């Protein structure tokens, strides 16, 4: 049986809050900064295209 973790309400709220903060920060990055972030995340396998 695979392990699955369900989020509690406070975990889910914190997750949503973090996502909103990250999304807001991303809107302020330049194209070059976004490309660098994309490269870094893809080389660390956080992004799998």
ModelCIF file with pLDDT and N, C-alpha, C, O atoms, coordinates in Angstrom:
data_MODEL
#
_entry.id   MODEL 
#
_entity.id                         1 
_entity.type                       polymer 
_entity.pdbx_number_of_molecules   1 
#
_entity_poly.entity_id                      1 
_entity_poly.type                           'polypeptide(L)' 
_entity_poly.nstd_linkage                   no 
_entity_poly.nstd_monomer                   no 
_entity_poly.pdbx_seq_one_letter_code       
;(UNK)(UNK)(UNK)(UNK)(UNK)(UNK)(UNK)(UNK)(UNK)(UNK)(UNK)(UNK)(UNK)(UNK)(UNK)(UNK)
(UNK)(UNK)(UNK)(UNK)(UNK)(UNK)(UNK)(UNK)(UNK)(UNK)(UNK)(UNK)(UNK)(UNK)(UNK)(UNK)
(UNK)(UNK)(UNK)(UNK)(UNK)(UNK)(UNK)(UNK)(UNK)(UNK)(UNK)(UNK)(UNK)(UNK)(UNK)(UNK)
(UNK)
;
_entity_poly.pdbx_seq_one_letter_code_can   XXXXXXXXXXXXXXXXXXXXXXXXXXXXXXXXXXXXXXXXXXXXXXXXX 
_entity_poly.pdbx_strand_id                 A 
#
loop_
_entity_poly_seq.entity_id 
_entity_poly_seq.num 
_entity_poly_seq.mon_id 
_entity_poly_seq.hetero 
1 1  UNK n 
1 2  UNK n 
1 3  UNK n 
1 4  UNK n 
1 5  UNK n 
1 6  UNK n 
1 7  UNK n 
1 8  UNK n 
1 9  UNK n 
1 10 UNK n 
1 11 UNK n 
1 12 UNK n 
1 13 UNK n 
1 14 UNK n 
1 15 UNK n 
1 16 UNK n 
1 17 UNK n 
1 18 UNK n 
1 19 UNK n 
1 20 UNK n 
1 21 UNK n 
1 22 UNK n 
1 23 UNK n 
1 24 UNK n 
1 25 UNK n 
1 26 UNK n 
1 27 UNK n 
1 28 UNK n 
1 29 UNK n 
1 30 UNK n 
1 31 UNK n 
1 32 UNK n 
1 33 UNK n 
1 34 UNK n 
1 35 UNK n 
1 36 UNK n 
1 37 UNK n 
1 38 UNK n 
1 39 UNK n 
1 40 UNK n 
1 41 UNK n 
1 42 UNK n 
1 43 UNK n 
1 44 UNK n 
1 45 UNK n 
1 46 UNK n 
1 47 UNK n 
1 48 UNK n 
1 49 UNK n 
#
_struct_asym.id          A 
_struct_asym.entity_id   1 
#
loop_
_ma_qa_metric.id 
_ma_qa_metric.mode 
_ma_qa_metric.name 
_ma_qa_metric.software_group_id 
_ma_qa_metric.type 
1 global pLDDT . pLDDT 
2 local  pLDDT . pLDDT 
#
_ma_qa_metric_global.metric_id      1 
_ma_qa_metric_global.metric_value   88.45 
_ma_qa_metric_global.model_id       1 
_ma_qa_metric_global.ordinal_id     1 
#
loop_
_ma_qa_metric_local.label_asym_id 
_ma_qa_metric_local.label_comp_id 
_ma_qa_metric_local.label_seq_id 
_ma_qa_metric_local.metric_id 
_ma_qa_metric_local.metric_value 
_ma_qa_metric_local.model_id 
_ma_qa_metric_local.ordinal_id 
A UNK 1  2 44.00 1 1  
A UNK 2  2 52.00 1 2  
A UNK 3  2 56.00 1 3  
A UNK 4  2 58.00 1 4  
A UNK 5  2 63.00 1 5  
A UNK 6  2 66.00 1 6  
A UNK 7  2 67.00 1 7  
A UNK 8  2 77.00 1 8  
A UNK 9  2 79.00 1 9  
A UNK 10 2 91.00 1 10 
A UNK 11 2 90.00 1 11 
A UNK 12 2 91.00 1 12 
A UNK 13 2 92.00 1 13 
A UNK 14 2 93.00 1 14 
A UNK 15 2 93.00 1 15 
A UNK 16 2 95.00 1 16 
A UNK 17 2 95.00 1 17 
A UNK 18 2 96.00 1 18 
A UNK 19 2 97.00 1 19 
A UNK 20 2 97.00 1 20 
A UNK 21 2 97.00 1 21 
A UNK 22 2 97.00 1 22 
A UNK 23 2 98.00 1 23 
A UNK 24 2 98.00 1 24 
A UNK 25 2 97.00 1 25 
A UNK 26 2 97.00 1 26 
A UNK 27 2 98.00 1 27 
A UNK 28 2 98.00 1 28 
A UNK 29 2 98.00 1 29 
A UNK 30 2 98.00 1 30 
A UNK 31 2 98.00 1 31 
A UNK 32 2 98.00 1 32 
A UNK 33 2 98.00 1 33 
A UNK 34 2 97.00 1 34 
A UNK 35 2 97.00 1 35 
A UNK 36 2 97.00 1 36 
A UNK 37 2 96.00 1 37 
A UNK 38 2 96.00 1 38 
A UNK 39 2 95.00 1 39 
A UNK 40 2 96.00 1 40 
A UNK 41 2 95.00 1 41 
A UNK 42 2 94.00 1 42 
A UNK 43 2 94.00 1 43 
A UNK 44 2 95.00 1 44 
A UNK 45 2 93.00 1 45 
A UNK 46 2 92.00 1 46 
A UNK 47 2 89.00 1 47 
A UNK 48 2 81.00 1 48 
A UNK 49 2 65.00 1 49 
#
loop_
_atom_site.group_PDB 
_atom_site.id 
_atom_site.type_symbol 
_atom_site.label_atom_id 
_atom_site.label_alt_id 
_atom_site.label_comp_id 
_atom_site.label_asym_id 
_atom_site.label_entity_id 
_atom_site.label_seq_id 
_atom_site.pdbx_PDB_ins_code 
_atom_site.Cartn_x 
_atom_site.Cartn_y 
_atom_site.Cartn_z 
_atom_site.occupancy 
_atom_site.B_iso_or_equiv 
_atom_site.pdbx_formal_charge 
_atom_site.auth_seq_id 
_atom_site.auth_comp_id 
_atom_site.auth_asym_id 
_atom_site.auth_atom_id 
_atom_site.pdbx_PDB_model_num 
ATOM 1   N N  . UNK A 1 1  ? 0.853  -1.177 0.000   1.00 44.00 ? 1  UNK A N  1 
ATOM 2   C CA . UNK A 1 1  ? 0.000  0.000  0.000   1.00 44.00 ? 1  UNK A CA 1 
ATOM 3   C C  . UNK A 1 1  ? 0.901  1.244  0.000   1.00 44.00 ? 1  UNK A C  1 
ATOM 4   O O  . UNK A 1 1  ? 1.747  1.394  0.881   1.00 44.00 ? 1  UNK A O  1 
ATOM 5   N N  . UNK A 1 2  ? 0.722  2.130  -0.983  1.00 52.00 ? 2  UNK A N  1 
ATOM 6   C CA . UNK A 1 2  ? 1.586  3.314  -1.043  1.00 52.00 ? 2  UNK A CA 1 
ATOM 7   C C  . UNK A 1 2  ? 1.305  4.289  0.086   1.00 52.00 ? 2  UNK A C  1 
ATOM 8   O O  . UNK A 1 2  ? 0.183  4.405  0.580   1.00 52.00 ? 2  UNK A O  1 
ATOM 9   N N  . UNK A 1 3  ? 2.358  4.982  0.474   1.00 56.00 ? 3  UNK A N  1 
ATOM 10  C CA . UNK A 1 3  ? 2.224  5.985  1.528   1.00 56.00 ? 3  UNK A CA 1 
ATOM 11  C C  . UNK A 1 3  ? 1.649  7.249  0.933   1.00 56.00 ? 3  UNK A C  1 
ATOM 12  O O  . UNK A 1 3  ? 2.163  7.753  -0.065  1.00 56.00 ? 3  UNK A O  1 
ATOM 13  N N  . UNK A 1 4  ? 0.600  7.767  1.523   1.00 58.00 ? 4  UNK A N  1 
ATOM 14  C CA . UNK A 1 4  ? 0.039  9.046  1.090   1.00 58.00 ? 4  UNK A CA 1 
ATOM 15  C C  . UNK A 1 4  ? -0.169 9.901  2.321   1.00 58.00 ? 4  UNK A C  1 
ATOM 16  O O  . UNK A 1 4  ? -0.613 9.422  3.365   1.00 58.00 ? 4  UNK A O  1 
ATOM 17  N N  . UNK A 1 5  ? 0.158  11.171 2.184   1.00 63.00 ? 5  UNK A N  1 
ATOM 18  C CA . UNK A 1 5  ? -0.011 12.103 3.299   1.00 63.00 ? 5  UNK A CA 1 
ATOM 19  C C  . UNK A 1 5  ? -1.133 13.058 2.930   1.00 63.00 ? 5  UNK A C  1 
ATOM 20  O O  . UNK A 1 5  ? -1.071 13.721 1.894   1.00 63.00 ? 5  UNK A O  1 
ATOM 21  N N  . UNK A 1 6  ? -2.129 13.131 3.748   1.00 66.00 ? 6  UNK A N  1 
ATOM 22  C CA . UNK A 1 6  ? -3.172 14.108 3.508   1.00 66.00 ? 6  UNK A CA 1 
ATOM 23  C C  . UNK A 1 6  ? -2.832 15.365 4.293   1.00 66.00 ? 6  UNK A C  1 
ATOM 24  O O  . UNK A 1 6  ? -2.333 15.295 5.417   1.00 66.00 ? 6  UNK A O  1 
ATOM 25  N N  . UNK A 1 7  ? -3.107 16.509 3.690   1.00 67.00 ? 7  UNK A N  1 
ATOM 26  C CA . UNK A 1 7  ? -2.824 17.777 4.347   1.00 67.00 ? 7  UNK A CA 1 
ATOM 27  C C  . UNK A 1 7  ? -3.902 18.086 5.374   1.00 67.00 ? 7  UNK A C  1 
ATOM 28  O O  . UNK A 1 7  ? -5.091 17.897 5.119   1.00 67.00 ? 7  UNK A O  1 
ATOM 29  N N  . UNK A 1 8  ? -3.480 18.557 6.521   1.00 77.00 ? 8  UNK A N  1 
ATOM 30  C CA . UNK A 1 8  ? -4.458 19.070 7.472   1.00 77.00 ? 8  UNK A CA 1 
ATOM 31  C C  . UNK A 1 8  ? -4.873 20.451 6.975   1.00 77.00 ? 8  UNK A C  1 
ATOM 32  O O  . UNK A 1 8  ? -4.266 20.989 6.048   1.00 77.00 ? 8  UNK A O  1 
ATOM 33  N N  . UNK A 1 9  ? -5.888 21.013 7.580   1.00 79.00 ? 9  UNK A N  1 
ATOM 34  C CA . UNK A 1 9  ? -6.337 22.339 7.154   1.00 79.00 ? 9  UNK A CA 1 
ATOM 35  C C  . UNK A 1 9  ? -5.217 23.361 7.294   1.00 79.00 ? 9  UNK A C  1 
ATOM 36  O O  . UNK A 1 9  ? -5.041 24.202 6.412   1.00 79.00 ? 9  UNK A O  1 
ATOM 37  N N  . UNK A 1 10 ? -4.463 23.307 8.375   1.00 91.00 ? 10 UNK A N  1 
ATOM 38  C CA . UNK A 1 10 ? -3.396 24.280 8.565   1.00 91.00 ? 10 UNK A CA 1 
ATOM 39  C C  . UNK A 1 10 ? -2.261 24.047 7.567   1.00 91.00 ? 10 UNK A C  1 
ATOM 40  O O  . UNK A 1 10 ? -1.653 25.009 7.097   1.00 91.00 ? 10 UNK A O  1 
ATOM 41  N N  . UNK A 1 11 ? -1.963 22.784 7.234   1.00 90.00 ? 11 UNK A N  1 
ATOM 42  C CA . UNK A 1 11 ? -0.949 22.491 6.220   1.00 90.00 ? 11 UNK A CA 1 
ATOM 43  C C  . UNK A 1 11 ? -1.399 23.015 4.858   1.00 90.00 ? 11 UNK A C  1 
ATOM 44  O O  . UNK A 1 11 ? -0.614 23.624 4.131   1.00 90.00 ? 11 UNK A O  1 
ATOM 45  N N  . UNK A 1 12 ? -2.636 22.780 4.524   1.00 91.00 ? 12 UNK A N  1 
ATOM 46  C CA . UNK A 1 12 ? -3.157 23.231 3.234   1.00 91.00 ? 12 UNK A CA 1 
ATOM 47  C C  . UNK A 1 12 ? -3.167 24.753 3.158   1.00 91.00 ? 12 UNK A C  1 
ATOM 48  O O  . UNK A 1 12 ? -2.835 25.316 2.115   1.00 91.00 ? 12 UNK A O  1 
ATOM 49  N N  . UNK A 1 13 ? -3.539 25.425 4.236   1.00 92.00 ? 13 UNK A N  1 
ATOM 50  C CA . UNK A 1 13 ? -3.523 26.885 4.269   1.00 92.00 ? 13 UNK A CA 1 
ATOM 51  C C  . UNK A 1 13 ? -2.107 27.409 4.088   1.00 92.00 ? 13 UNK A C  1 
ATOM 52  O O  . UNK A 1 13 ? -1.886 28.345 3.320   1.00 92.00 ? 13 UNK A O  1 
ATOM 53  N N  . UNK A 1 14 ? -1.151 26.817 4.785   1.00 93.00 ? 14 UNK A N  1 
ATOM 54  C CA . UNK A 1 14 ? 0.253  27.244 4.681   1.00 93.00 ? 14 UNK A CA 1 
ATOM 55  C C  . UNK A 1 14 ? 0.781  27.011 3.273   1.00 93.00 ? 14 UNK A C  1 
ATOM 56  O O  . UNK A 1 14 ? 1.518  27.842 2.741   1.00 93.00 ? 14 UNK A O  1 
ATOM 57  N N  . UNK A 1 15 ? 0.412  25.891 2.669   1.00 93.00 ? 15 UNK A N  1 
ATOM 58  C CA . UNK A 1 15 ? 0.827  25.577 1.302   1.00 93.00 ? 15 UNK A CA 1 
ATOM 59  C C  . UNK A 1 15 ? 0.289  26.634 0.340   1.00 93.00 ? 15 UNK A C  1 
ATOM 60  O O  . UNK A 1 15 ? 1.032  27.141 -0.500  1.00 93.00 ? 15 UNK A O  1 
ATOM 61  N N  . UNK A 1 16 ? -0.973 26.963 0.454   1.00 95.00 ? 16 UNK A N  1 
ATOM 62  C CA . UNK A 1 16 ? -1.577 27.981 -0.411  1.00 95.00 ? 16 UNK A CA 1 
ATOM 63  C C  . UNK A 1 16 ? -0.936 29.347 -0.198  1.00 95.00 ? 16 UNK A C  1 
ATOM 64  O O  . UNK A 1 16 ? -0.718 30.092 -1.153  1.00 95.00 ? 16 UNK A O  1 
ATOM 65  N N  . UNK A 1 17 ? -0.638 29.670 1.049   1.00 95.00 ? 17 UNK A N  1 
ATOM 66  C CA . UNK A 1 17 ? 0.002  30.945 1.364   1.00 95.00 ? 17 UNK A CA 1 
ATOM 67  C C  . UNK A 1 17 ? 1.395  31.022 0.733   1.00 95.00 ? 17 UNK A C  1 
ATOM 68  O O  . UNK A 1 17 ? 1.771  32.054 0.177   1.00 95.00 ? 17 UNK A O  1 
ATOM 69  N N  . UNK A 1 18 ? 2.150  29.939 0.820   1.00 96.00 ? 18 UNK A N  1 
ATOM 70  C CA . UNK A 1 18 ? 3.473  29.899 0.211   1.00 96.00 ? 18 UNK A CA 1 
ATOM 71  C C  . UNK A 1 18 ? 3.399  30.012 -1.308  1.00 96.00 ? 18 UNK A C  1 
ATOM 72  O O  . UNK A 1 18 ? 4.202  30.719 -1.917  1.00 96.00 ? 18 UNK A O  1 
ATOM 73  N N  . UNK A 1 19 ? 2.453  29.328 -1.916  1.00 97.00 ? 19 UNK A N  1 
ATOM 74  C CA . UNK A 1 19 ? 2.282  29.416 -3.361  1.00 97.00 ? 19 UNK A CA 1 
ATOM 75  C C  . UNK A 1 19 ? 1.949  30.838 -3.806  1.00 97.00 ? 19 UNK A C  1 
ATOM 76  O O  . UNK A 1 19 ? 2.487  31.319 -4.803  1.00 97.00 ? 19 UNK A O  1 
ATOM 77  N N  . UNK A 1 20 ? 1.069  31.507 -3.075  1.00 97.00 ? 20 UNK A N  1 
ATOM 78  C CA . UNK A 1 20 ? 0.725  32.896 -3.417  1.00 97.00 ? 20 UNK A CA 1 
ATOM 79  C C  . UNK A 1 20 ? 1.944  33.799 -3.309  1.00 97.00 ? 20 UNK A C  1 
ATOM 80  O O  . UNK A 1 20 ? 2.156  34.661 -4.162  1.00 97.00 ? 20 UNK A O  1 
ATOM 81  N N  . UNK A 1 21 ? 2.746  33.610 -2.269  1.00 97.00 ? 21 UNK A N  1 
ATOM 82  C CA . UNK A 1 21 ? 3.948  34.419 -2.075  1.00 97.00 ? 21 UNK A CA 1 
ATOM 83  C C  . UNK A 1 21 ? 4.951  34.185 -3.199  1.00 97.00 ? 21 UNK A C  1 
ATOM 84  O O  . UNK A 1 21 ? 5.539  35.133 -3.719  1.00 97.00 ? 21 UNK A O  1 
ATOM 85  N N  . UNK A 1 22 ? 5.142  32.937 -3.568  1.00 97.00 ? 22 UNK A N  1 
ATOM 86  C CA . UNK A 1 22 ? 6.079  32.598 -4.643  1.00 97.00 ? 22 UNK A CA 1 
ATOM 87  C C  . UNK A 1 22 ? 5.575  33.147 -5.975  1.00 97.00 ? 22 UNK A C  1 
ATOM 88  O O  . UNK A 1 22 ? 6.353  33.716 -6.741  1.00 97.00 ? 22 UNK A O  1 
ATOM 89  N N  . UNK A 1 23 ? 4.292  32.985 -6.259  1.00 98.00 ? 23 UNK A N  1 
ATOM 90  C CA . UNK A 1 23 ? 3.723  33.512 -7.504  1.00 98.00 ? 23 UNK A CA 1 
ATOM 91  C C  . UNK A 1 23 ? 3.898  35.022 -7.592  1.00 98.00 ? 23 UNK A C  1 
ATOM 92  O O  . UNK A 1 23 ? 4.231  35.553 -8.651  1.00 98.00 ? 23 UNK A O  1 
ATOM 93  N N  . UNK A 1 24 ? 3.676  35.699 -6.496  1.00 98.00 ? 24 UNK A N  1 
ATOM 94  C CA . UNK A 1 24 ? 3.834  37.156 -6.469  1.00 98.00 ? 24 UNK A CA 1 
ATOM 95  C C  . UNK A 1 24 ? 5.289  37.542 -6.747  1.00 98.00 ? 24 UNK A C  1 
ATOM 96  O O  . UNK A 1 24 ? 5.553  38.475 -7.505  1.00 98.00 ? 24 UNK A O  1 
ATOM 97  N N  . UNK A 1 25 ? 6.221  36.828 -6.138  1.00 97.00 ? 25 UNK A N  1 
ATOM 98  C CA . UNK A 1 25 ? 7.642  37.111 -6.342  1.00 97.00 ? 25 UNK A CA 1 
ATOM 99  C C  . UNK A 1 25 ? 8.046  36.842 -7.794  1.00 97.00 ? 25 UNK A C  1 
ATOM 100 O O  . UNK A 1 25 ? 8.852  37.585 -8.355  1.00 97.00 ? 25 UNK A O  1 
ATOM 101 N N  . UNK A 1 26 ? 7.504  35.801 -8.400  1.00 97.00 ? 26 UNK A N  1 
ATOM 102 C CA . UNK A 1 26 ? 7.836  35.468 -9.782  1.00 97.00 ? 26 UNK A CA 1 
ATOM 103 C C  . UNK A 1 26 ? 7.424  36.571 -10.753 1.00 97.00 ? 26 UNK A C  1 
ATOM 104 O O  . UNK A 1 26 ? 8.098  36.796 -11.759 1.00 97.00 ? 26 UNK A O  1 
ATOM 105 N N  . UNK A 1 27 ? 6.339  37.247 -10.462 1.00 98.00 ? 27 UNK A N  1 
ATOM 106 C CA . UNK A 1 27 ? 5.872  38.303 -11.374 1.00 98.00 ? 27 UNK A CA 1 
ATOM 107 C C  . UNK A 1 27 ? 6.836  39.476 -11.426 1.00 98.00 ? 27 UNK A C  1 
ATOM 108 O O  . UNK A 1 27 ? 6.779  40.277 -12.359 1.00 98.00 ? 27 UNK A O  1 
ATOM 109 N N  . UNK A 1 28 ? 7.716  39.592 -10.447 1.00 98.00 ? 28 UNK A N  1 
ATOM 110 C CA . UNK A 1 28 ? 8.663  40.704 -10.394 1.00 98.00 ? 28 UNK A CA 1 
ATOM 111 C C  . UNK A 1 28 ? 10.013 40.382 -11.026 1.00 98.00 ? 28 UNK A C  1 
ATOM 112 O O  . UNK A 1 28 ? 10.850 41.272 -11.176 1.00 98.00 ? 28 UNK A O  1 
ATOM 113 N N  . UNK A 1 29 ? 10.236 39.125 -11.397 1.00 98.00 ? 29 UNK A N  1 
ATOM 114 C CA . UNK A 1 29 ? 11.519 38.727 -11.966 1.00 98.00 ? 29 UNK A CA 1 
ATOM 115 C C  . UNK A 1 29 ? 11.627 39.146 -13.425 1.00 98.00 ? 29 UNK A C  1 
ATOM 116 O O  . UNK A 1 29 ? 10.633 39.191 -14.150 1.00 98.00 ? 29 UNK A O  1 
ATOM 117 N N  . UNK A 1 30 ? 12.856 39.453 -13.844 1.00 98.00 ? 30 UNK A N  1 
ATOM 118 C CA . UNK A 1 30 ? 13.114 39.757 -15.249 1.00 98.00 ? 30 UNK A CA 1 
ATOM 119 C C  . UNK A 1 30 ? 13.141 38.452 -16.040 1.00 98.00 ? 30 UNK A C  1 
ATOM 120 O O  . UNK A 1 30 ? 13.155 37.364 -15.465 1.00 98.00 ? 30 UNK A O  1 
ATOM 121 N N  . UNK A 1 31 ? 13.146 38.574 -17.354 1.00 98.00 ? 31 UNK A N  1 
ATOM 122 C CA . UNK A 1 31 ? 13.229 37.384 -18.204 1.00 98.00 ? 31 UNK A CA 1 
ATOM 123 C C  . UNK A 1 31 ? 14.506 36.606 -17.918 1.00 98.00 ? 31 UNK A C  1 
ATOM 124 O O  . UNK A 1 31 ? 14.481 35.378 -17.832 1.00 98.00 ? 31 UNK A O  1 
ATOM 125 N N  . UNK A 1 32 ? 15.603 37.305 -17.773 1.00 98.00 ? 32 UNK A N  1 
ATOM 126 C CA . UNK A 1 32 ? 16.876 36.638 -17.498 1.00 98.00 ? 32 UNK A CA 1 
ATOM 127 C C  . UNK A 1 32 ? 16.836 35.911 -16.150 1.00 98.00 ? 32 UNK A C  1 
ATOM 128 O O  . UNK A 1 32 ? 17.364 34.805 -16.030 1.00 98.00 ? 32 UNK A O  1 
ATOM 129 N N  . UNK A 1 33 ? 16.227 36.511 -15.155 1.00 98.00 ? 33 UNK A N  1 
ATOM 130 C CA . UNK A 1 33 ? 16.109 35.866 -13.846 1.00 98.00 ? 33 UNK A CA 1 
ATOM 131 C C  . UNK A 1 33 ? 15.208 34.636 -13.921 1.00 98.00 ? 33 UNK A C  1 
ATOM 132 O O  . UNK A 1 33 ? 15.493 33.614 -13.297 1.00 98.00 ? 33 UNK A O  1 
ATOM 133 N N  . UNK A 1 34 ? 14.124 34.735 -14.682 1.00 97.00 ? 34 UNK A N  1 
ATOM 134 C CA . UNK A 1 34 ? 13.234 33.584 -14.854 1.00 97.00 ? 34 UNK A CA 1 
ATOM 135 C C  . UNK A 1 34 ? 13.940 32.454 -15.585 1.00 97.00 ? 34 UNK A C  1 
ATOM 136 O O  . UNK A 1 34 ? 13.781 31.285 -15.232 1.00 97.00 ? 34 UNK A O  1 
ATOM 137 N N  . UNK A 1 35 ? 14.716 32.798 -16.600 1.00 97.00 ? 35 UNK A N  1 
ATOM 138 C CA . UNK A 1 35 ? 15.463 31.767 -17.322 1.00 97.00 ? 35 UNK A CA 1 
ATOM 139 C C  . UNK A 1 35 ? 16.478 31.089 -16.418 1.00 97.00 ? 35 UNK A C  1 
ATOM 140 O O  . UNK A 1 35 ? 16.640 29.870 -16.476 1.00 97.00 ? 35 UNK A O  1 
ATOM 141 N N  . UNK A 1 36 ? 17.162 31.858 -15.584 1.00 97.00 ? 36 UNK A N  1 
ATOM 142 C CA . UNK A 1 36 ? 18.134 31.289 -14.649 1.00 97.00 ? 36 UNK A CA 1 
ATOM 143 C C  . UNK A 1 36 ? 17.430 30.382 -13.639 1.00 97.00 ? 36 UNK A C  1 
ATOM 144 O O  . UNK A 1 36 ? 17.929 29.303 -13.318 1.00 97.00 ? 36 UNK A O  1 
ATOM 145 N N  . UNK A 1 37 ? 16.284 30.814 -13.144 1.00 96.00 ? 37 UNK A N  1 
ATOM 146 C CA . UNK A 1 37 ? 15.516 30.005 -12.203 1.00 96.00 ? 37 UNK A CA 1 
ATOM 147 C C  . UNK A 1 37 ? 15.046 28.714 -12.862 1.00 96.00 ? 37 UNK A C  1 
ATOM 148 O O  . UNK A 1 37 ? 15.125 27.639 -12.267 1.00 96.00 ? 37 UNK A O  1 
ATOM 149 N N  . UNK A 1 38 ? 14.558 28.828 -14.093 1.00 96.00 ? 38 UNK A N  1 
ATOM 150 C CA . UNK A 1 38 ? 14.113 27.654 -14.836 1.00 96.00 ? 38 UNK A CA 1 
ATOM 151 C C  . UNK A 1 38 ? 15.261 26.655 -15.022 1.00 96.00 ? 38 UNK A C  1 
ATOM 152 O O  . UNK A 1 38 ? 15.093 25.453 -14.812 1.00 96.00 ? 38 UNK A O  1 
ATOM 153 N N  . UNK A 1 39 ? 16.426 27.171 -15.421 1.00 95.00 ? 39 UNK A N  1 
ATOM 154 C CA . UNK A 1 39 ? 17.587 26.311 -15.620 1.00 95.00 ? 39 UNK A CA 1 
ATOM 155 C C  . UNK A 1 39 ? 17.960 25.604 -14.320 1.00 95.00 ? 39 UNK A C  1 
ATOM 156 O O  . UNK A 1 39 ? 18.186 24.394 -14.305 1.00 95.00 ? 39 UNK A O  1 
ATOM 157 N N  . UNK A 1 40 ? 18.022 26.357 -13.247 1.00 96.00 ? 40 UNK A N  1 
ATOM 158 C CA . UNK A 1 40 ? 18.379 25.791 -11.949 1.00 96.00 ? 40 UNK A CA 1 
ATOM 159 C C  . UNK A 1 40 ? 17.380 24.716 -11.523 1.00 96.00 ? 40 UNK A C  1 
ATOM 160 O O  . UNK A 1 40 ? 17.773 23.643 -11.065 1.00 96.00 ? 40 UNK A O  1 
ATOM 161 N N  . UNK A 1 41 ? 16.109 25.004 -11.674 1.00 95.00 ? 41 UNK A N  1 
ATOM 162 C CA . UNK A 1 41 ? 15.085 24.039 -11.263 1.00 95.00 ? 41 UNK A CA 1 
ATOM 163 C C  . UNK A 1 41 ? 15.076 22.805 -12.156 1.00 95.00 ? 41 UNK A C  1 
ATOM 164 O O  . UNK A 1 41 ? 14.847 21.694 -11.678 1.00 95.00 ? 41 UNK A O  1 
ATOM 165 N N  . UNK A 1 42 ? 15.323 22.992 -13.452 1.00 94.00 ? 42 UNK A N  1 
ATOM 166 C CA . UNK A 1 42 ? 15.313 21.842 -14.346 1.00 94.00 ? 42 UNK A CA 1 
ATOM 167 C C  . UNK A 1 42 ? 16.530 20.953 -14.129 1.00 94.00 ? 42 UNK A C  1 
ATOM 168 O O  . UNK A 1 42 ? 16.426 19.731 -14.240 1.00 94.00 ? 42 UNK A O  1 
ATOM 169 N N  . UNK A 1 43 ? 17.691 21.547 -13.819 1.00 94.00 ? 43 UNK A N  1 
ATOM 170 C CA . UNK A 1 43 ? 18.875 20.722 -13.565 1.00 94.00 ? 43 UNK A CA 1 
ATOM 171 C C  . UNK A 1 43 ? 18.785 19.958 -12.249 1.00 94.00 ? 43 UNK A C  1 
ATOM 172 O O  . UNK A 1 43 ? 19.452 18.941 -12.061 1.00 94.00 ? 43 UNK A O  1 
ATOM 173 N N  . UNK A 1 44 ? 17.948 20.462 -11.340 1.00 95.00 ? 44 UNK A N  1 
ATOM 174 C CA . UNK A 1 44 ? 17.731 19.765 -10.066 1.00 95.00 ? 44 UNK A CA 1 
ATOM 175 C C  . UNK A 1 44 ? 16.509 18.864 -10.110 1.00 95.00 ? 44 UNK A C  1 
ATOM 176 O O  . UNK A 1 44 ? 16.091 18.315 -9.091  1.00 95.00 ? 44 UNK A O  1 
ATOM 177 N N  . UNK A 1 45 ? 15.940 18.718 -11.305 1.00 93.00 ? 45 UNK A N  1 
ATOM 178 C CA . UNK A 1 45 ? 14.762 17.863 -11.547 1.00 93.00 ? 45 UNK A CA 1 
ATOM 179 C C  . UNK A 1 45 ? 13.519 18.306 -10.783 1.00 93.00 ? 45 UNK A C  1 
ATOM 180 O O  . UNK A 1 45 ? 12.658 17.483 -10.472 1.00 93.00 ? 45 UNK A O  1 
ATOM 181 N N  . UNK A 1 46 ? 13.418 19.600 -10.476 1.00 92.00 ? 46 UNK A N  1 
ATOM 182 C CA . UNK A 1 46 ? 12.175 20.122 -9.913  1.00 92.00 ? 46 UNK A CA 1 
ATOM 183 C C  . UNK A 1 46 ? 11.149 20.343 -11.018 1.00 92.00 ? 46 UNK A C  1 
ATOM 184 O O  . UNK A 1 46 ? 9.943  20.344 -10.770 1.00 92.00 ? 46 UNK A O  1 
ATOM 185 N N  . UNK A 1 47 ? 11.642 20.531 -12.241 1.00 89.00 ? 47 UNK A N  1 
ATOM 186 C CA . UNK A 1 47 ? 10.809 20.697 -13.419 1.00 89.00 ? 47 UNK A CA 1 
ATOM 187 C C  . UNK A 1 47 ? 11.163 19.577 -14.377 1.00 89.00 ? 47 UNK A C  1 
ATOM 188 O O  . UNK A 1 47 ? 12.335 19.390 -14.702 1.00 89.00 ? 47 UNK A O  1 
ATOM 189 N N  . UNK A 1 48 ? 10.193 18.846 -14.824 1.00 81.00 ? 48 UNK A N  1 
ATOM 190 C CA . UNK A 1 48 ? 10.413 17.768 -15.781 1.00 81.00 ? 48 UNK A CA 1 
ATOM 191 C C  . UNK A 1 48 ? 9.541  18.014 -17.002 1.00 81.00 ? 48 UNK A C  1 
ATOM 192 O O  . UNK A 1 48 ? 8.357  17.676 -17.019 1.00 81.00 ? 48 UNK A O  1 
ATOM 193 N N  . UNK A 1 49 ? 10.150 18.613 -18.025 1.00 65.00 ? 49 UNK A N  1 
ATOM 194 C CA . UNK A 1 49 ? 9.402  18.862 -19.277 1.00 65.00 ? 49 UNK A CA 1 
ATOM 195 C C  . UNK A 1 49 ? 9.347  17.631 -20.119 1.00 65.00 ? 49 UNK A C  1 
ATOM 196 O O  . UNK A 1 49 ? 8.763  17.650 -21.202 1.00 65.00 ? 49 UNK A O  1 
#
